[in-house]
């Protein structure tokens, strides 16, 4: 039992301190070059194969957003879906990818939910990150 706990802690540590933060840093550099700014803090975590986590994000009506996912070297497929404030899925990506992206103009203000699905992973758990960017001025986002 101790070995499993140690192994899980090691995997979680790699996700938190390894490639995912570096990938998020690259996304930040690209976003800055594209004149985008963070809409909220990025989210990182670890998911078992074929499990999900939901991330709330507050969007401003008529503002443009880019939501990007990344995952670690063991990840084979990370999917993102977006639900509107009423819980309806308004965007989903279901093709093999390790860096999915959602681009949208929010139709209305409110709390949306990004669902992160670790569709395939070469190890029992894989690390992921999700970054949120906008072109809206600071006072709007």
N, CA, C and O atoms as a MOPAC input file, in Angstrom:
PM7 MOZYME 1SCF
protein

 N      0.82100 1    -1.19200 1     0.00000 1
 C      0.00000 1     0.00000 1     0.00000 1
 C      0.86300 1     1.25300 1     0.00000 1
 O      0.53900 1     2.22800 1    -0.67800 1
 N      1.94800 1     1.23800 1     0.74600 1
 C      2.85100 1     2.36900 1     0.78600 1
 C      3.44300 1     2.66800 1    -0.57500 1
 O      3.59800 1     3.83400 1    -0.93700 1
 N      3.78000 1     1.62500 1    -1.34500 1
 C      4.34900 1     1.83600 1    -2.67200 1
 C      3.36500 1     2.53200 1    -3.59800 1
 O      3.75400 1     3.40500 1    -4.37400 1
 N      2.08800 1     2.15400 1    -3.52200 1
 C      1.06900 1     2.78700 1    -4.36300 1
 C      0.91300 1     4.25400 1    -3.98700 1
 O      0.81200 1     5.11200 1    -4.86300 1
 N      0.89400 1     4.54600 1    -2.69100 1
 C      0.76300 1     5.93400 1    -2.24700 1
 C      1.98500 1     6.74800 1    -2.66000 1
 O      1.86000 1     7.89600 1    -3.08400 1
 N      3.16100 1     6.14900 1    -2.53500 1
 C      4.38700 1     6.83200 1    -2.94200 1
 C      4.38600 1     7.08100 1    -4.44000 1
 O      4.76100 1     8.16400 1    -4.88900 1
 N      3.96800 1     6.09200 1    -5.21500 1
 C      3.90600 1     6.22600 1    -6.66200 1
 C      2.92100 1     7.31400 1    -7.06800 1
 O      3.22500 1     8.13200 1    -7.93700 1
 N      1.74500 1     7.33200 1    -6.44900 1
 C      0.73900 1     8.35100 1    -6.76400 1
 C      1.26300 1     9.73500 1    -6.41600 1
 O      1.06000 1    10.68200 1    -7.17600 1
 N      1.93500 1     9.86300 1    -5.27900 1
 C      2.50000 1    11.15500 1    -4.88600 1
 C      3.56000 1    11.60000 1    -5.88700 1
 O      3.64800 1    12.78400 1    -6.21500 1
 N      4.36300 1    10.65800 1    -6.37400 1
 C      5.38900 1    10.99200 1    -7.36300 1
 C      4.75500 1    11.47200 1    -8.65900 1
 O      5.22600 1    12.43800 1    -9.26000 1
 N      3.70200 1    10.81300 1    -9.08900 1
 C      2.99600 1    11.22200 1   -10.31000 1
 C      2.41500 1    12.61700 1   -10.12900 1
 O      2.55500 1    13.47100 1   -11.00400 1
 N      1.76000 1    12.85000 1    -8.98500 1
 C      1.17100 1    14.15600 1    -8.71900 1
 C      2.24200 1    15.24500 1    -8.68000 1
 O      2.01900 1    16.36100 1    -9.14900 1
 N      3.40100 1    14.91500 1    -8.12200 1
 C      4.49500 1    15.86900 1    -8.04200 1
 C      4.99500 1    16.24200 1    -9.42800 1
 O      5.26400 1    17.41300 1    -9.69700 1
 N      5.12200 1    15.26400 1   -10.30300 1
 C      5.56000 1    15.53300 1   -11.67400 1
 C      4.56300 1    16.45100 1   -12.36300 1
 O      4.95700 1    17.37500 1   -13.07400 1
 N      3.26900 1    16.20100 1   -12.15500 1
 C      2.25000 1    17.04200 1   -12.78700 1
 C      2.33000 1    18.46800 1   -12.26500 1
 O      2.20000 1    19.42500 1   -13.02800 1
 N      2.54500 1    18.60600 1   -10.96400 1
 C      2.55800 1    19.93300 1   -10.36300 1
 C      3.85200 1    20.68700 1   -10.65600 1
 O      3.82700 1    21.90000 1   -10.86500 1
 N      4.97800 1    19.98500 1   -10.67200 1
 C      6.27300 1    20.64300 1   -10.78200 1
 C      6.96400 1    20.40400 1   -12.11100 1
 O      8.03900 1    20.95600 1   -12.34600 1
 N      6.38600 1    19.60800 1   -12.97700 1
 C      7.07200 1    19.20300 1   -14.19200 1
 C      6.63200 1    19.93300 1   -15.43100 1
 O      6.68400 1    21.16000 1   -15.50600 1
 N      6.20200 1    19.16400 1   -16.39400 1
 C      5.96600 1    19.68300 1   -17.73400 1
 C      4.74300 1    20.60100 1   -17.82200 1
 O      4.75500 1    21.55300 1   -18.60300 1
 N      3.69700 1    20.34300 1   -17.04800 1
 C      2.47100 1    21.14300 1   -17.16800 1
 C      2.73800 1    22.62400 1   -16.89500 1
 O      2.30900 1    23.45900 1   -17.69100 1
 N      3.42400 1    22.99200 1   -15.80900 1
 C      3.71100 1    24.42100 1   -15.61700 1
 C      4.55300 1    25.02800 1   -16.74700 1
 O      4.36300 1    26.18900 1   -17.10900 1
 N      5.47000 1    24.24900 1   -17.29500 1
 C      6.27000 1    24.75500 1   -18.42100 1
 C      5.39300 1    24.98000 1   -19.65600 1
 O      5.55700 1    25.96700 1   -20.37200 1
 N      4.46900 1    24.06000 1   -19.89500 1
 C      3.55600 1    24.22600 1   -21.03000 1
 C      2.65300 1    25.44000 1   -20.83300 1
 O      2.39100 1    26.18300 1   -21.77900 1
 N      2.17800 1    25.64100 1   -19.60500 1
 C      1.35100 1    26.81600 1   -19.31600 1
 C      2.15500 1    28.10200 1   -19.51400 1
 O      1.61700 1    29.09600 1   -20.00300 1
 N      3.42000 1    28.09200 1   -19.14300 1
 C      4.27100 1    29.27000 1   -19.34800 1
 C      4.40400 1    29.57800 1   -20.84100 1
 O      4.38900 1    30.74200 1   -21.24000 1
 N      4.53400 1    28.54400 1   -21.65700 1
 C      4.59700 1    28.75000 1   -23.11700 1
 C      3.29100 1    29.33500 1   -23.64300 1
 O      3.29700 1    30.21800 1   -24.50100 1
 N      2.16000 1    28.82900 1   -23.11500 1
 C      0.86500 1    29.39200 1   -23.52100 1
 C      0.79600 1    30.87200 1   -23.16900 1
 O      0.30500 1    31.67800 1   -23.95900 1
 N      1.29000 1    31.23100 1   -21.98200 1
 C      1.27900 1    32.63600 1   -21.56700 1
 C      2.10200 1    33.50100 1   -22.51200 1
 O      1.69200 1    34.60700 1   -22.86500 1
 N      3.26000 1    32.99800 1   -22.92000 1
 C      4.10000 1    33.74600 1   -23.85700 1
 C      3.37900 1    33.95200 1   -25.18600 1
 O      3.40600 1    35.04700 1   -25.74700 1
 N      2.73600 1    32.90300 1   -25.68600 1
 C      2.01200 1    33.01100 1   -26.94700 1
 C      0.81400 1    33.94600 1   -26.81000 1
 O      0.53900 1    34.74100 1   -27.70900 1
 N      0.10500 1    33.85300 1   -25.69400 1
 C     -1.05000 1    34.72300 1   -25.47000 1
 C     -0.62000 1    36.18800 1   -25.45400 1
 O     -1.28100 1    37.04500 1   -26.04100 1
 N      0.48300 1    36.46300 1   -24.78300 1
 C      0.98800 1    37.83500 1   -24.73700 1
 C      1.34100 1    38.32300 1   -26.13900 1
 O      1.04600 1    39.46500 1   -26.49300 1
 N      1.96700 1    37.47000 1   -26.93100 1
 C      2.30100 1    37.82700 1   -28.31400 1
 C      1.04000 1    38.08500 1   -29.13400 1
 O      1.05100 1    38.90200 1   -30.05400 1
 N     -0.04200 1    37.39000 1   -28.80100 1
 C     -1.32400 1    37.55800 1   -29.49000 1
 C     -2.17500 1    38.66600 1   -28.87200 1
 O     -3.34100 1    38.83600 1   -29.22800 1
 N     -1.58300 1    39.41700 1   -27.94400 1
 C     -2.25600 1    40.52200 1   -27.25500 1
 C     -3.46400 1    40.06300 1   -26.44600 1
 O     -4.47900 1    40.75400 1   -26.36300 1
 N     -3.32800 1    38.88700 1   -25.85800 1
 C     -4.34100 1    38.37900 1   -24.93400 1
 C     -3.79600 1    38.49700 1   -23.52100 1
 O     -2.58200 1    38.51200 1   -23.31800 1
 N     -4.68400 1    38.58000 1   -22.55000 1
 C     -4.27000 1    38.61500 1   -21.15000 1
 C     -5.04200 1    37.55700 1   -20.38600 1
 O     -6.10800 1    37.12600 1   -20.82800 1
 N     -4.51800 1    37.13300 1   -19.24700 1
 C     -5.22800 1    36.11200 1   -18.46800 1
 C     -6.60900 1    36.60400 1   -18.03900 1
 O     -6.76100 1    37.73600 1   -17.57900 1
 N     -7.60400 1    35.74600 1   -18.19500 1
 C     -8.96500 1    36.04600 1   -17.74700 1
 C     -9.17600 1    35.57100 1   -16.31400 1
 O    -10.06400 1    36.06100 1   -15.61700 1
 N     -8.36700 1    34.62400 1   -15.88200 1
 C     -8.36600 1    34.10700 1   -14.51400 1
 C     -7.10100 1    33.28400 1   -14.35300 1
 O     -6.38100 1    33.04400 1   -15.32200 1
 N     -6.83300 1    32.85500 1   -13.13600 1
 C     -5.65900 1    32.01900 1   -12.89500 1
 C     -5.82500 1    30.67900 1   -13.59900 1
 O     -6.93700 1    30.16100 1   -13.70700 1
 N     -4.71100 1    30.11500 1   -14.08100 1
 C     -4.80300 1    28.77700 1   -14.67200 1
 C     -5.13500 1    27.74600 1   -13.60200 1
 O     -4.94400 1    27.97600 1   -12.40800 1
 N     -5.62900 1    26.61900 1   -14.05600 1
 C     -5.97100 1    25.50700 1   -13.16800 1
 C     -5.09600 1    24.32600 1   -13.55200 1
 O     -4.94900 1    24.01500 1   -14.73400 1
 N     -4.51600 1    23.67000 1   -12.56100 1
 C     -3.74500 1    22.45500 1   -12.81300 1
 C     -4.27100 1    21.34800 1   -11.92100 1
 O     -4.89800 1    21.60100 1   -10.89300 1
 N     -4.00900 1    20.13500 1   -12.32400 1
 C     -4.44600 1    18.99900 1   -11.52300 1
 C     -3.98700 1    17.69900 1   -12.13500 1
 O     -3.21800 1    17.67000 1   -13.09600 1
 N     -4.47200 1    16.64100 1   -11.56000 1
 C     -4.16000 1    15.28900 1   -12.00800 1
 C     -5.47500 1    14.53900 1   -12.10800 1
 O     -6.30600 1    14.60500 1   -11.20200 1
 N     -5.66400 1    13.82400 1   -13.21100 1
 C     -6.88200 1    13.04100 1   -13.40500 1
 C     -6.53700 1    11.60600 1   -13.75900 1
 O     -5.55600 1    11.33700 1   -14.45200 1
 N     -7.35300 1    10.70000 1   -13.27600 1
 C     -7.26800 1     9.31100 1   -13.71900 1
 C     -7.77500 1     9.24000 1   -15.15400 1
 O     -8.48300 1    10.13100 1   -15.62300 1
 N     -7.40400 1     8.17400 1   -15.83400 1
 C     -7.85600 1     7.92900 1   -17.18600 1
 C     -9.38600 1     7.94500 1   -17.21000 1
 O    -10.02600 1     7.33300 1   -16.35400 1
 N     -9.96500 1     8.63400 1   -18.17400 1
 C    -11.40100 1     8.68800 1   -18.42900 1
 C    -12.20600 1     9.28300 1   -17.27500 1
 O    -13.34300 1     8.87600 1   -17.03700 1
 N    -11.62100 1    10.24400 1   -16.55600 1
 C    -12.35300 1    10.96400 1   -15.51400 1
 C    -12.36000 1    12.45100 1   -15.85000 1
 O    -11.58800 1    12.91800 1   -16.68700 1
 N    -13.24600 1    13.18400 1   -15.18200 1
 C    -13.41500 1    14.60400 1   -15.46500 1
 C    -13.28500 1    15.44000 1   -14.19900 1
 O    -13.37100 1    14.94300 1   -13.07600 1
 N    -13.07600 1    16.71600 1   -14.42900 1
 C    -13.19900 1    17.72200 1   -13.38400 1
 C    -13.81400 1    18.95500 1   -14.03000 1
 O    -13.58200 1    19.23000 1   -15.20700 1
 N    -14.59100 1    19.68800 1   -13.26300 1
 C    -15.24200 1    20.89400 1   -13.76500 1
 C    -14.56100 1    22.13200 1   -13.19300 1
 O    -14.23900 1    22.18800 1   -12.00600 1
 N    -14.34800 1    23.12100 1   -14.05300 1
 C    -13.68300 1    24.36200 1   -13.67000 1
 C    -14.61400 1    25.52500 1   -14.00200 1
 O    -14.89900 1    25.76400 1   -15.17500 1
 N    -15.09600 1    26.25800 1   -12.98500 1
 C    -15.94400 1    27.41700 1   -13.26600 1
 C    -15.11000 1    28.60800 1   -13.74200 1
 O    -13.97700 1    28.80700 1   -13.30500 1
 N    -15.68700 1    29.38000 1   -14.63000 1
 C    -15.03100 1    30.59600 1   -15.10800 1
 C    -16.11200 1    31.64100 1   -15.39100 1
 O    -17.10700 1    31.35000 1   -16.05400 1
 N    -15.90800 1    32.84700 1   -14.88700 1
 C    -16.86000 1    33.92900 1   -15.10100 1
 C    -16.48000 1    34.66400 1   -16.38100 1
 O    -15.35600 1    35.14300 1   -16.52900 1
 N    -17.43800 1    34.74500 1   -17.30300 1
 C    -17.21400 1    35.40900 1   -18.58200 1
 C    -18.09100 1    36.64700 1   -18.68400 1
 O    -19.18600 1    36.70100 1   -18.12300 1
 N    -17.59200 1    37.63500 1   -19.40600 1
 C    -18.29700 1    38.88900 1   -19.63500 1
 C    -18.94800 1    38.82600 1   -21.01400 1
 O    -18.32600 1    38.38000 1   -21.97800 1
 N    -20.19400 1    39.27000 1   -21.10500 1
 C    -20.91700 1    39.24100 1   -22.38000 1
 C    -20.16200 1    40.01000 1   -23.45500 1
 O    -19.59000 1    41.07100 1   -23.20400 1
 N    -20.17500 1    39.44400 1   -24.66400 1
 C    -19.58100 1    40.04500 1   -25.86100 1
 C    -18.05900 1    40.15500 1   -25.80800 1
 O    -17.46300 1    40.81200 1   -26.66200 1
 N    -17.43000 1    39.53400 1   -24.83400 1
 C    -15.96300 1    39.51200 1   -24.77200 1
 C    -15.44900 1    38.22800 1   -25.40300 1
 O    -16.09700 1    37.18300 1   -25.33500 1
 N    -14.28300 1    38.31900 1   -26.01400 1
 C    -13.67200 1    37.15900 1   -26.66300 1
 C    -12.75200 1    36.44000 1   -25.68300 1
 O    -12.03300 1    37.06500 1   -24.90300 1
 N    -12.79500 1    35.10500 1   -25.74300 1
 C    -11.99700 1    34.27400 1   -24.84000 1
 C    -11.31100 1    33.15600 1   -25.61000 1
 O    -11.80300 1    32.67800 1   -26.63200 1
 N    -10.16300 1    32.75700 1   -25.08600 1
 C     -9.45300 1    31.57100 1   -25.54900 1
 C     -9.18500 1    30.73800 1   -24.30200 1
 O     -8.58800 1    31.22000 1   -23.33900 1
 N     -9.62800 1    29.49000 1   -24.32800 1
 C     -9.41000 1    28.55800 1   -23.22300 1
 C     -8.57100 1    27.42200 1   -23.78600 1
 O     -8.97700 1    26.75300 1   -24.73700 1
 N     -7.39900 1    27.20700 1   -23.19500 1
 C     -6.47400 1    26.21400 1   -23.73300 1
 C     -6.10900 1    25.18600 1   -22.67100 1
 O     -5.87000 1    25.51700 1   -21.51000 1
 N     -6.07400 1    23.93400 1   -23.10300 1
 C     -5.66700 1    22.85300 1   -22.21900 1
 C     -4.31500 1    22.30400 1   -22.62400 1
 O     -3.93600 1    22.34600 1   -23.79500 1
 N     -3.59400 1    21.78800 1   -21.64500 1
 C     -2.32700 1    21.09600 1   -21.88200 1
 C     -2.28300 1    19.88900 1   -20.95900 1
 O     -2.98500 1    19.84300 1   -19.94900 1
 N     -1.46100 1    18.92000 1   -21.30700 1
 C     -1.29800 1    17.77900 1   -20.40900 1
 C      0.10500 1    17.22300 1   -20.51500 1
 O      0.85700 1    17.56200 1   -21.42900 1
 N      0.44700 1    16.36700 1   -19.57100 1
 C      1.82200 1    15.89100 1   -19.43900 1
 C      2.19600 1    14.87400 1   -20.51200 1
 O      1.38900 1    14.54000 1   -21.38000 1
 N      3.42400 1    14.39400 1   -20.43800 1
 C      3.96900 1    13.50800 1   -21.47100 1
 C      3.26300 1    12.16200 1   -21.56000 1
 O      3.31100 1    11.51600 1   -22.60700 1
 N      2.60500 1    11.72000 1   -20.48000 1
 C      1.88200 1    10.44700 1   -20.51000 1
 C      0.47700 1    10.58300 1   -21.08600 1
 O     -0.16300 1     9.58200 1   -21.40800 1
 N      0.00500 1    11.80200 1   -21.21500 1
 C     -1.34100 1    12.06700 1   -21.72200 1
 C     -1.40300 1    11.75100 1   -23.21100 1
 O     -0.49400 1    12.09500 1   -23.96600 1
 N     -2.47400 1    11.09900 1   -23.62200 1
 C     -2.68200 1    10.77200 1   -25.03300 1
 C     -3.86300 1    11.52700 1   -25.63500 1
 O     -3.93200 1    11.69500 1   -26.85200 1
 N     -4.79800 1    11.98700 1   -24.79000 1
 C     -5.97900 1    12.68000 1   -25.29700 1
 C     -6.65000 1    13.42200 1   -24.15200 1
 O     -7.11600 1    12.80600 1   -23.19300 1
 N     -6.69800 1    14.74500 1   -24.25300 1
 C     -7.36400 1    15.60600 1   -23.28000 1
 C     -8.48900 1    16.32200 1   -24.00600 1
 O     -8.25900 1    16.92700 1   -25.05300 1
 N     -9.68800 1    16.26500 1   -23.47400 1
 C    -10.83500 1    16.92500 1   -24.09300 1
 C    -11.34400 1    18.04100 1   -23.19600 1
 O    -11.26500 1    17.95500 1   -21.97100 1
 N    -11.86900 1    19.09400 1   -23.82300 1
 C    -12.51400 1    20.19000 1   -23.11600 1
 C    -13.92700 1    20.35600 1   -23.64700 1
 O    -14.17000 1    20.23400 1   -24.84800 1
 N    -14.85900 1    20.63700 1   -22.73900 1
 C    -16.22200 1    21.01300 1   -23.10300 1
 C    -16.55100 1    22.28500 1   -22.34300 1
 O    -15.96700 1    22.55900 1   -21.29500 1
 N    -17.48300 1    23.05900 1   -22.87100 1
 C    -17.89100 1    24.29200 1   -22.21400 1
 C    -19.39900 1    24.29600 1   -22.04600 1
 O    -20.14600 1    24.08600 1   -23.00200 1
 N    -19.84100 1    24.54100 1   -20.80400 1
 C    -21.25900 1    24.65100 1   -20.50500 1
 C    -21.59200 1    26.10600 1   -20.17500 1
 O    -20.83100 1    26.79000 1   -19.49200 1
 N    -22.74100 1    26.56500 1   -20.67200 1
 C    -23.17100 1    27.92900 1   -20.38900 1
 C    -23.73800 1    28.01400 1   -18.96500 1
 O    -23.82400 1    26.99700 1   -18.27800 1
 N    -24.12500 1    29.22100 1   -18.51600 1
 C    -24.63800 1    29.35400 1   -17.15000 1
 C    -25.88100 1    28.50300 1   -16.85200 1
 O    -26.19700 1    28.25900 1   -15.68700 1
 N    -26.58500 1    28.05100 1   -17.90000 1
 C    -27.75200 1    27.18200 1   -17.70200 1
 C    -27.38000 1    25.70500 1   -17.69400 1
 O    -28.25300 1    24.85300 1   -17.53300 1
 N    -26.09800 1    25.38800 1   -17.86400 1
 C    -25.65600 1    24.00200 1   -17.84400 1
 C    -25.71500 1    23.29600 1   -19.19000 1
 O    -25.46700 1    22.09300 1   -19.27000 1
 N    -26.04200 1    24.03300 1   -20.24900 1
 C    -26.08100 1    23.43500 1   -21.59000 1
 C    -24.68000 1    23.41100 1   -22.18400 1
 O    -23.93600 1    24.38700 1   -22.08600 1
 N    -24.32800 1    22.29200 1   -22.80000 1
 C    -23.03700 1    22.19500 1   -23.47600 1
 C    -23.09800 1    23.02900 1   -24.74600 1
 O    -23.92800 1    22.78300 1   -25.62100 1
 N    -22.21300 1    24.02000 1   -24.84300 1
 C    -22.20900 1    24.89300 1   -26.01700 1
 C    -20.97500 1    24.67200 1   -26.88400 1
 O    -20.89900 1    25.18000 1   -28.00200 1
 N    -20.01500 1    23.91700 1   -26.37200 1
 C    -18.82000 1    23.61700 1   -27.15100 1
 C    -18.20200 1    22.34400 1   -26.61800 1
 O    -18.08800 1    22.16400 1   -25.40600 1
 N    -17.80300 1    21.46100 1   -27.51700 1
 C    -17.09700 1    20.25200 1   -27.10400 1
 C    -16.11500 1    19.85500 1   -28.18600 1
 O    -16.33900 1    20.10700 1   -29.37000 1
 N    -15.03600 1    19.23700 1   -27.77200 1
 C    -14.00100 1    18.76900 1   -28.68300 1
 C    -13.78000 1    17.29500 1   -28.40000 1
 O    -13.44300 1    16.91700 1   -27.27800 1
 N    -13.96700 1    16.46600 1   -29.40900 1
 C    -13.86900 1    15.02600 1   -29.18100 1
 C    -12.94600 1    14.34200 1   -30.17500 1
 O    -13.26000 1    13.24800 1   -30.64400 1
 N    -11.83100 1    14.94700 1   -30.50700 1
 C    -10.85200 1    14.28500 1   -31.35700 1
 C     -9.53400 1    14.21500 1   -30.59400 1
 O     -9.28700 1    15.00700 1   -29.68500 1
 N     -8.70500 1    13.27000 1   -30.97000 1
 C     -7.45500 1    13.03600 1   -30.24100 1
 C     -6.56400 1    14.27300 1   -30.28700 1
 O     -6.19300 1    14.75100 1   -31.35900 1
 N     -6.23000 1    14.77800 1   -29.11000 1
 C     -5.43300 1    15.98400 1   -29.00100 1
 C     -4.90100 1    16.07900 1   -27.57600 1
 O     -5.55600 1    15.62800 1   -26.63600 1
 N     -3.73200 1    16.65700 1   -27.41400 1
 C     -3.20000 1    16.87100 1   -26.07200 1
 C     -3.15900 1    18.35100 1   -25.70800 1
 O     -2.71900 1    18.70900 1   -24.61600 1
 N     -3.61000 1    19.20500 1   -26.60900 1
 C     -3.66600 1    20.63900 1   -26.30600 1
 C     -4.91900 1    21.25900 1   -26.93200 1
 O     -4.82600 1    22.05500 1   -27.86600 1
 N     -6.08600 1    20.88800 1   -26.41000 1
 C     -7.33900 1    21.40400 1   -26.97300 1
 C     -7.49600 1    22.90000 1   -26.71800 1
 O     -6.91500 1    23.45900 1   -25.78800 1
 N     -8.29600 1    23.52700 1   -27.56900 1
 C     -8.50300 1    24.96800 1   -27.47200 1
 C     -9.95900 1    25.30100 1   -27.76200 1
 O    -10.56600 1    24.75500 1   -28.68400 1
 N    -10.50300 1    26.19600 1   -26.96900 1
 C    -11.84500 1    26.73400 1   -27.18800 1
 C    -11.67600 1    28.22400 1   -27.46800 1
 O    -11.01400 1    28.92900 1   -26.70500 1
 N    -12.26600 1    28.70200 1   -28.54600 1
 C    -12.30500 1    30.14000 1   -28.84600 1
 C    -13.76900 1    30.52900 1   -28.93500 1
 O    -14.54500 1    29.90700 1   -29.66100 1
 N    -14.14100 1    31.56100 1   -28.19200 1
 C    -15.54000 1    31.96700 1   -28.21900 1
 C    -15.70300 1    33.42100 1   -27.85200 1
 O    -14.83100 1    34.03200 1   -27.23400 1
 N    -16.84200 1    33.96200 1   -28.24800 1
 C    -17.32100 1    35.23800 1   -27.75000 1
 C    -18.50700 1    34.90400 1   -26.86200 1
 O    -19.48600 1    34.31600 1   -27.32000 1
 N    -18.42100 1    35.27400 1   -25.60400 1
 C    -19.49100 1    34.95300 1   -24.65800 1
 C    -20.76700 1    35.67500 1   -25.07600 1
 O    -20.77700 1    36.89500 1   -25.24200 1
 N    -21.83800 1    34.91200 1   -25.24300 1
 C    -23.11300 1    35.51400 1   -25.63300 1
 C    -23.72700 1    36.30900 1   -24.49600 1
 O    -24.44200 1    37.28600 1   -24.71700 1
 N    -23.43700 1    35.87300 1   -23.26600 1
 C    -23.96000 1    36.59700 1   -22.11000 1
 C    -23.00600 1    36.42100 1   -20.93900 1
 O    -22.17700 1    35.51100 1   -20.92000 1
 N    -23.14000 1    37.29700 1   -19.98100 1
 C    -22.29700 1    37.23100 1   -18.79000 1
 C    -22.77300 1    36.10900 1   -17.88000 1
 O    -23.95000 1    35.75000 1   -17.87500 1
 N    -21.85000 1    35.56800 1   -17.12200 1
 C    -22.22400 1    34.54900 1   -16.15100 1
 C    -21.09200 1    33.58700 1   -15.88100 1
 O    -19.99200 1    33.71300 1   -16.41800 1
 N    -21.39500 1    32.61900 1   -15.03100 1
 C    -20.42200 1    31.58900 1   -14.69900 1
 C    -20.62100 1    30.40500 1   -15.63000 1
 O    -21.65000 1    29.72900 1   -15.59200 1
 N    -19.63500 1    30.17000 1   -16.45100 1
 C    -19.60200 1    29.03800 1   -17.36400 1
 C    -18.78200 1    27.93600 1   -16.69400 1
 O    -18.08500 1    28.19100 1   -15.71200 1
 N    -18.86300 1    26.73000 1   -17.21400 1
 C    -18.09300 1    25.61600 1   -16.66300 1
 C    -17.31300 1    24.94400 1   -17.78600 1
 O    -17.87600 1    24.55000 1   -18.80800 1
 N    -16.00800 1    24.82200 1   -17.57300 1
 C    -15.15500 1    24.06600 1   -18.48600 1
 C    -15.00600 1    22.66900 1   -17.89700 1
 O    -14.51500 1    22.51200 1   -16.77900 1
 N    -15.42400 1    21.66800 1   -18.64100 1
 C    -15.25700 1    20.27300 1   -18.21300 1
 C    -13.99000 1    19.72700 1   -18.86500 1
 O    -13.84500 1    19.74800 1   -20.08800 1
 N    -13.08200 1    19.24100 1   -18.03000 1
 C    -11.81300 1    18.67100 1   -18.48000 1
 C    -11.93900 1    17.15600 1   -18.39300 1
 O    -12.22300 1    16.61700 1   -17.32300 1
 N    -11.73100 1    16.46900 1   -19.50400 1
 C    -11.81400 1    15.00600 1   -19.55500 1
 C    -10.46100 1    14.44400 1   -19.96900 1
 O     -9.95400 1    14.74500 1   -21.04900 1
 N     -9.88500 1    13.62300 1   -19.09400 1
 C     -8.65200 1    12.91100 1   -19.43000 1
 C     -9.08000 1    11.65100 1   -20.16700 1
 O     -9.29200 1    10.60400 1   -19.55500 1
 N     -9.20300 1    11.75700 1   -21.47100 1
 C     -9.74500 1    10.66800 1   -22.28300 1
 C     -8.79300 1     9.47200 1   -22.34400 1
 O     -9.24400 1     8.32700 1   -22.30200 1
 N     -7.49500 1     9.71600 1   -22.44300 1
 C     -6.53200 1     8.61400 1   -22.53600 1
 C     -5.20500 1     9.03900 1   -21.92300 1
 O     -4.74500 1    10.16600 1   -22.10400 1
 N     -4.60500 1     8.10400 1   -21.19200 1
 C     -3.37000 1     8.37100 1   -20.47400 1
 C     -2.54500 1     7.08900 1   -20.44100 1
 O     -3.08800 1     6.00900 1   -20.20700 1
 N     -1.24700 1     7.20100 1   -20.67200 1
 C     -0.37600 1     6.02200 1   -20.67700 1
 C     -0.04700 1     5.53100 1   -19.27200 1
 O      0.49300 1     4.43700 1   -19.11200 1
 N     -0.36500 1     6.32200 1   -18.25800 1
 C     -0.15600 1     5.90600 1   -16.87000 1
 C     -1.50200 1     5.99500 1   -16.15000 1
 O     -2.46900 1     6.49000 1   -16.72900 1
 N     -1.58700 1     5.53200 1   -14.91200 1
 C     -2.87200 1     5.57400 1   -14.21300 1
 C     -3.43200 1     6.98900 1   -14.04400 1
 O     -4.64800 1     7.17900 1   -14.01800 1
 N     -2.54600 1     7.97600 1   -13.92800 1
 C     -2.97600 1     9.36600 1   -13.74000 1
 C     -2.09300 1    10.27300 1   -14.58200 1
 O     -0.89500 1    10.03500 1   -14.73100 1
 N     -2.70200 1    11.31300 1   -15.12600 1
 C     -1.95100 1    12.27900 1   -15.92700 1
 C     -2.22400 1    13.69000 1   -15.42600 1
 O     -3.31600 1    13.99800 1   -14.94800 1
 N     -1.21400 1    14.53400 1   -15.54400 1
 C     -1.35900 1    15.93000 1   -15.16300 1
 C     -1.93600 1    16.74800 1   -16.30700 1
 O     -1.73200 1    16.43600 1   -17.48000 1
 N     -2.66300 1    17.80500 1   -15.94200 1
 C     -3.24700 1    18.69400 1   -16.94300 1
 C     -3.18600 1    20.13000 1   -16.43900 1
 O     -2.96400 1    20.38300 1   -15.25500 1
 N     -3.38500 1    21.05400 1   -17.35400 1
 C     -3.52600 1    22.46100 1   -17.02500 1
 C     -4.50800 1    23.09300 1   -17.98100 1
 O     -4.62000 1    22.67700 1   -19.13400 1
 N     -5.22300 1    24.10300 1   -17.50300 1
 C     -6.14200 1    24.85700 1   -18.35200 1
 C     -5.87200 1    26.34100 1   -18.10700 1
 O     -5.85800 1    26.80100 1   -16.96500 1
 N     -5.66000 1    27.07800 1   -19.19200 1
 C     -5.40500 1    28.51200 1   -19.12300 1
 C     -6.56000 1    29.25600 1   -19.78400 1
 O     -7.17600 1    28.76600 1   -20.73000 1
 N     -6.83700 1    30.44000 1   -19.27000 1
 C     -7.98100 1    31.23700 1   -19.70700 1
 C     -7.48200 1    32.62400 1   -20.11000 1
 O     -6.85300 1    33.31800 1   -19.31200 1
 N     -7.76600 1    33.02400 1   -21.34900 1
 C     -7.30000 1    34.31400 1   -21.85300 1
 C     -8.45800 1    35.09700 1   -22.46000 1
 O     -9.46400 1    34.52900 1   -22.88500 1
 N     -8.28500 1    36.42400 1   -22.48800 1
 C     -9.28300 1    37.29600 1   -23.09300 1
 C     -8.59000 1    38.46200 1   -23.78200 1
 O     -7.45200 1    38.81000 1   -23.46900 1
 N     -9.30100 1    39.04600 1   -24.71600 1
 C     -8.81700 1    40.26900 1   -25.35100 1
 C     -9.50500 1    41.49000 1   -24.74800 1
 O     -9.22000 1    42.62200 1   -25.13700 1
 N    -10.41600 1    41.25900 1   -23.79200 1
 C    -11.14900 1    42.35400 1   -23.15500 1
 C    -10.20800 1    43.18800 1   -22.28500 1
 O     -9.26900 1    42.65100 1   -21.69700 1
 N    -10.45300 1    44.48900 1   -22.20300 1
 C     -9.65800 1    45.32100 1   -21.28900 1
 C     -9.84100 1    44.85900 1   -19.84300 1
 O    -10.83300 1    44.21000 1   -19.51200 1
 N     -8.88600 1    45.19400 1   -18.99500 1
 C     -8.92300 1    44.78100 1   -17.58700 1
 C    -10.24300 1    45.07700 1   -16.89600 1
 O    -10.75500 1    44.23200 1   -16.16200 1
 N    -10.79400 1    46.23700 1   -17.11200 1
 C    -12.00700 1    46.61500 1   -16.39000 1
 C    -13.22700 1    45.79900 1   -16.79600 1
 O    -14.22000 1    45.78600 1   -16.06900 1
 N    -13.17800 1    45.10700 1   -17.95700 1
 C    -14.32300 1    44.31700 1   -18.40200 1
 C    -14.27400 1    42.88800 1   -17.91300 1
 O    -15.32600 1    42.30400 1   -17.65200 1
 N    -13.10100 1    42.30100 1   -17.77700 1
 C    -12.99100 1    40.87200 1   -17.47600 1
 C    -13.06200 1    40.58400 1   -16.00300 1
 O    -12.98300 1    39.42500 1   -15.59600 1

